Amino acid sequence: MADSITIFFEAWGMSDHDVRISAIQSAVDAKALYTDPRTEAPLSGPDAIAEYVGMFAKSTPGAVAEVADASERDGVTRATILFKMSDGMQQTGQYFVERGDDGLITRMVGFVGTGLPS
């Protein structure tokens, strides 16, 4: 079984709406909260999160999101994500993820970059 964080970010590159929603529903708890610098407020639940991820997939066709690195401490996973655009451009993000006993994502907070000085 694939890791819920990997499944979640693989969904960012899925162009098929139904497949993307199914992937996110399999990775995210029904009451999950998601936020990043581009969300106005935390998103709640797989449907709202899938809609947000769908905007990325629609506005950046051919782009993918890959987990480049992940480490865990005290029940929180820090994941570094590479957003690779179809034109070769790349952006890095860092996410802090909490999961339930079932492995599903319960809370995710994302940041642009990795926090290192540029």
Solvent accessible surface area in square Angstrom, and as a share of the most:
residue,aa,sasa,rsa
1,M,219,0.98
2,A,55,0.43
3,D,62,0.32
4,S,8,0.05
5,I,3,0.01
6,T,48,0.28
7,I,31,0.16
8,F,2,0.01
9,F,1,0.00
10,E,92,0.41
11,A,0,0.00
12,W,10,0.03
13,G,32,0.31
14,M,50,0.22
15,S,106,0.68
16,D,75,0.39
17,H,105,0.47
18,D,105,0.54
19,V,80,0.46
20,R,19,0.07
21,I,40,0.20
22,S,66,0.43
23,A,14,0.11
24,I,0,0.00
25,Q,89,0.40
26,S,62,0.40
27,A,0,0.00
28,V,4,0.02
29,D,39,0.20
30,A,81,0.63
31,K,167,0.71
32,A,1,0.00
33,L,76,0.38
34,Y,2,0.01
35,T,36,0.21
36,D,16,0.08
37,P,82,0.51
38,R,159,0.58
39,T,21,0.12
40,E,186,0.83
41,A,60,0.46
42,P,84,0.53
43,L,39,0.19
44,S,70,0.45
45,G,8,0.08
46,P,22,0.14
47,D,97,0.50
48,A,39,0.30
49,I,4,0.02
50,A,3,0.02
51,E,124,0.55
52,Y,28,0.11
53,V,0,0.00
54,G,10,0.10
55,M,114,0.51
56,F,33,0.14
57,A,14,0.11
58,K,173,0.74
59,S,84,0.54
60,T,39,0.23
61,P,97,0.61
62,G,63,0.60
63,A,3,0.03
64,V,60,0.34
65,A,4,0.03
66,E,75,0.34
67,V,49,0.28
68,A,56,0.43
69,D,87,0.45
70,A,54,0.42
71,S,50,0.33
72,E,115,0.52
73,R,186,0.68
74,D,127,0.66
75,G,47,0.45
76,V,53,0.30
77,T,7,0.04
78,R,114,0.42
79,A,0,0.00
80,T,24,0.14
81,I,0,0.00
82,L,39,0.19
83,F,15,0.06
84,K,68,0.29
85,M,46,0.21
86,S,87,0.56
87,D,105,0.54
88,G,64,0.62
89,M,132,0.59
90,Q,102,0.45
91,Q,60,0.26
92,T,38,0.22
93,G,3,0.03
94,Q,23,0.10
95,Y,10,0.04
96,F,76,0.32
97,V,1,0.00
98,E,64,0.29
99,R,72,0.26
100,G,28,0.27
101,D,163,0.84
102,D,91,0.47
103,G,29,0.28
104,L,42,0.21
105,I,4,0.02
106,T,47,0.27
107,R,114,0.42
108,M,2,0.01
109,V,32,0.18
110,G,3,0.03
111,F,107,0.45
112,V,80,0.46
113,G,24,0.23
114,T,48,0.28
115,G,77,0.74
116,L,143,0.71
117,P,128,0.81
118,S,163,1.05
